[in-house]
Amino acid sequence: MEFNTLKQIFKQVFNLLVLMSISFSSLASVMLVDGHIRAMPPSVPNSAAYFTLMNHGPSIKLVGIETTFTDEAQLHTVLEEDGMVKMRQVSSFEIPKHGTLTLNESGEHVMLMGLKQPLVSGETLELVLTFDDGSKLPISLVVSKQGMAKMHSHEHHH
């Protein structure tokens, strides 16, 4: 083989490895810490997902959620306007460099709209998180009637 041909092959392989490491590094840097999907009565068409993500890398934005069990999943925040608490859809949530993003009942959360089947407490459902760099992170969340805060509160009796 000619030296220039080997050089071109090496260059292509190197570029492929660099691209793979970039997409895998961002994916590997964000991980699910905890979370759940709120169990709702069968007649309620919507629910919400709450979870905490830990970021071990550079700042990244959560920009979307894919599910197979809803018609739509939206990123929402809660704001107070004129003394009224309102939910608003937002385009992204930032996860700071080496920081966490916590979605909870009283703030930022994922609205699960148009449930395709009733949620069963205790079942595990899959969601795919999409980030602004194009990476995706599949996560599994348990359907629960309790909030994370209630699940993790420790009462100390002395």
C-alpha positions in Angstrom: 0.0 0.0 0.0 1.1 3.5 -0.7 2.0 5.7 2.2 -0.6 8.4 1.4 -3.4 5.7 1.4 -2.3 4.5 4.8 -2.2 8.1 6.0 -5.8 8.7 4.8 -7.0 5.5 6.4 -5.3 6.4 9.7 -6.8 9.9 9.5 -10.3 8.5 9.0 -10.0 6.0 11.8 -8.6 8.7 14.1 -11.5 11.1 13.3 -14.0 8.3 13.9 -12.5 7.5 17.3 -12.5 11.2 18.3 -16.2 11.6 17.3 -17.1 8.4 19.2 -15.3 9.6 22.3 -17.0 13.0 22.3 -20.5 11.5 22.1 -19.7 8.8 24.7 -18.0 11.2 27.1 -21.0 13.5 27.4 -23.3 10.5 27.8 -21.0 8.9 30.4 -20.7 12.2 32.3 -24.5 12.4 33.1 -26.1 9.8 35.2 -29.4 9.2 36.9 -29.2 9.4 40.7 -32.8 8.8 41.6 -36.3 9.4 40.4 -39.9 8.2 39.9 -43.1 8.8 37.9 -46.1 9.9 39.9 -48.8 7.2 40.0 -52.2 8.6 39.0 -55.8 7.3 39.1 -56.6 5.5 35.8 -59.0 8.3 34.7 -56.2 10.9 34.8 -54.6 11.4 31.3 -51.4 13.0 32.5 -48.6 12.4 35.0 -45.2 13.8 35.8 -41.6 12.5 36.2 -39.2 13.6 38.8 -35.6 12.7 39.0 -32.1 13.9 39.8 -29.2 13.8 37.3 -25.6 14.2 38.3 -23.2 15.7 35.8 -19.5 14.7 36.0 -18.5 16.7 32.9 -18.9 20.1 31.3 -22.2 22.0 31.5 -24.9 20.4 29.3 -28.6 21.0 28.7 -31.5 18.5 28.9 -33.6 19.5 25.8 -36.1 16.6 25.4 -37.7 13.4 26.6 -38.9 10.5 24.5 -41.4 7.9 25.8 -43.4 5.1 24.3 -46.2 5.3 26.9 -47.3 8.9 26.4 -48.3 11.1 23.4 -45.9 13.8 24.6 -43.4 14.6 27.3 -42.6 18.3 28.0 -40.0 20.0 30.2 -42.0 22.3 32.7 -41.1 24.8 35.4 -43.3 26.3 38.1 -43.5 30.1 38.5 -45.4 32.5 40.6 -47.1 35.3 38.6 -49.4 37.8 40.3 -49.7 35.6 43.4 -50.7 32.6 41.3 -48.5 29.5 40.9 -48.4 28.5 37.2 -46.7 25.8 35.1 -44.8 26.8 32.0 -43.2 24.7 29.3 -39.5 25.4 28.8 -37.0 24.5 26.1 -34.3 23.1 28.3 -32.8 22.6 31.8 -29.2 23.2 32.3 -27.1 20.8 34.3 -24.0 22.8 35.5 -20.5 21.5 35.1 -19.9 18.9 37.9 -23.4 19.7 39.2 -26.9 18.3 39.6 -30.3 18.9 38.2 -33.2 18.0 40.5 -36.7 17.8 39.1 -39.4 17.7 41.8 -43.0 18.3 42.6 -42.6 21.9 43.6 -40.4 23.1 40.7 -38.9 21.9 37.4 -40.3 18.5 36.2 -41.3 16.5 33.2 -45.0 16.5 32.2 -46.1 13.2 30.8 -49.1 14.0 28.6 -51.6 11.7 27.0 -50.9 8.5 28.9 -51.5 5.5 26.5 -52.4 3.2 29.4 -53.0 3.6 33.1 -49.9 3.7 35.2 -49.4 0.8 37.7 -47.7 1.6 40.9 -44.5 -0.4 41.2 -44.0 -0.8 37.4 -40.8 0.5 35.7 -41.1 2.7 32.6 -38.4 3.7 30.2 -37.6 7.3 29.1 -34.9 8.6 26.8 -33.3 11.9 27.7 -31.9 14.1 24.9 -29.2 16.6 25.5 -28.1 19.7 23.5 -25.0 18.0 22.2 -27.2 15.3 20.5 -26.4 12.6 23.1 -29.2 10.5 24.6 -29.5 8.7 27.9 -32.0 6.0 28.5 -33.3 5.8 32.1 -35.8 3.6 33.9 -38.2 5.1 36.5 -40.5 3.3 38.9 -44.2 4.5 39.1 -44.8 5.5 42.7 -47.5 7.2 44.8 -44.9 8.9 47.0 -42.6 11.7 46.2 -38.9 11.3 46.4 -38.7 13.6 49.5 -41.2 11.4 51.3 -39.4 8.2 50.2 -36.1 9.5 51.5 -37.1 11.3 54.7 -35.7 9.8 57.8 -37.5 10.4 61.0 -35.3 10.2 64.0 -37.0 9.3 67.3 -34.8 9.7 70.4 
